[in-house]
Amino acid sequence: MRIYPPEEFRYRRFRPAVKVARATARDVAHRWGLDDLADDLASAIGELVANAVIHGQAARGSHVAVTYRPIRHGLRVEVRDWATGTPQIHELADAERDFAESGRGLAMVDALSHRWGVIPRVIGKSVWCELKRRR
């Protein structure tokens, strides 16, 4: 099995970056021979980058960095932004669940990944998740 070096991509903080980040995630999965993770990876990256772009309160012109690292039986991805705040899974009440337009992103990341977490930084934070192959 080939070992790949980590890869990092930077995106401007604006909504079209989410689509580009999802496409890049699929590309990385395919190039690394992790085709079975491509859909889940693209979905997780889409949610994490969208959170950073839409909800992050960062300086104008700042970026979001996405780093992919191979791990045993899968990969780890880290989305770094320079915004304040700590992302958390929001529990939606039954009445809200069917009509809420947001608030499901981290719950989806939690469901798709083996594990995930948040690393506070001096400026900003990193949200990471690990996806494992289903063999």
Secondary structure, 3 states (H helix, E strand, C coil): CCCCCCEEEEEECCCHHHHHHHHHHHHHHHHCCCHHHHHHHHHHHHHHHHHHHHHCECCCCCEEEEEEEEECCEEEEEEEECCECCCCCCCCCHHHHCCCCCCCHHHHHHHHCCEEEEEECCCCEEEEEEEECCC
